[in-house]
Amino acid sequence: MQQKLGAIKSDSNGMKVLIYTDGAARGNPGPSASGYRIYGHGRKVLHETEVYNGIKTNNFAEYNSVILALEWCAAHLAAKDIDVEVDSDSQIVVHQMSGNYKVKAEGLKPLHERCKELCRKFKSVTFKNLPREHTGIREVDRRLNLLLDRMGK
């Protein structure tokens, strides 16, 4: 089932951005990649990228995608005036960042802390769990798989 992307609007208090993130690992751990797409006002794509992480877990790839997206926003936008919505198909990232799950895996603790540190740079950050089939997530996932294919991974 294809879902449409939601409209992103600025309000009188600042800008809102929507970030779709995804991480992919072929094996767990295995060759992995992280990517995101950031939308601004009027569903304009502000930035998108995907990076190869090397041999990492899927959870690392998912967290890294959020970190990379938030780092880009903090570096290129007036972060303190921005409301950010991060949409991901990773239940663990969304629930840990929302405070619903504890971070038990030692390898995820520094990633979780980095995400929290980045979130403090913005007016607000919310996390939303979406199914992989969602249009925004599916597009990022497609690009990650193309990257891994090109690298022969």
Secondary structure, DSSP 8 states (H G I E B T S, - for coil): ----------BTTBEEEEEEEEEEESSSSEEEEEEEEEE-GGG-EEEEEEEEEEEE-HHHHHHHHHHHHHHHHHHHS-GGGEEEEEEES-HHHHHHHTTSS----TTTHHHHHHHHHHHTTSSEEEEEE--TTSHHHHHHHHHHHHHHHHTT-
